Amino acid sequence: MKIHGPNATITARREWTDGLTTFSVRPDDWTLPDFQPGQFANLSLPLGDDWDKEDGVAVRRAYSIASCPGEDALDFFVRRVDGGELTPRLFDRAVGGRIYMDQRLAGHFTLEGALDAEDLILVGTGTGVAPYRPMIIDRGLRARFGRTILLYSDRYVKDLGYLEEFRKLAEEDESFL
């Protein structure tokens, strides 16, 4: 994929463990479109060092949005893949680093098509919890379900990003387990 330069900036990083980070990315000079919890955005970086190189090629990957609609930046919960084409480059970028983010947000992994039910059960491992986070935070979105049950696992407890946030929410909201 050919891109002609960065259009977004990394505004924050939360390091959960070595190789597990939430990146906050804000658009430069463009407005984030509306999206539904569960959708994703594509992030890209050049394979080389030069954004403007004539034959420059970029690598693009889709990442679920871990933040809620209405914020000025999008959060992405990302695990570094050693030897991968994109994540090592992404993890080398500090706050203020530039990146390309597609202006179109997409995906159908939302609660829109879910049938009303007594229980909404969300199952995710590792960074797979990212699309669930905004669904869980938005109590109004899940109000049509009696309870929301999150089954969240990983090989090591230390790799369960957002775990304390989910625990706190479960203490405050008896409909979330």
Summary of the structure (lengths in Angstrom):
residues: 177
radius of gyration: 17.1
end to end distance: 42.0
largest distance: 56.4
contacts: 489
relative contact order: 0.20
helix: 16%
strand: 35%
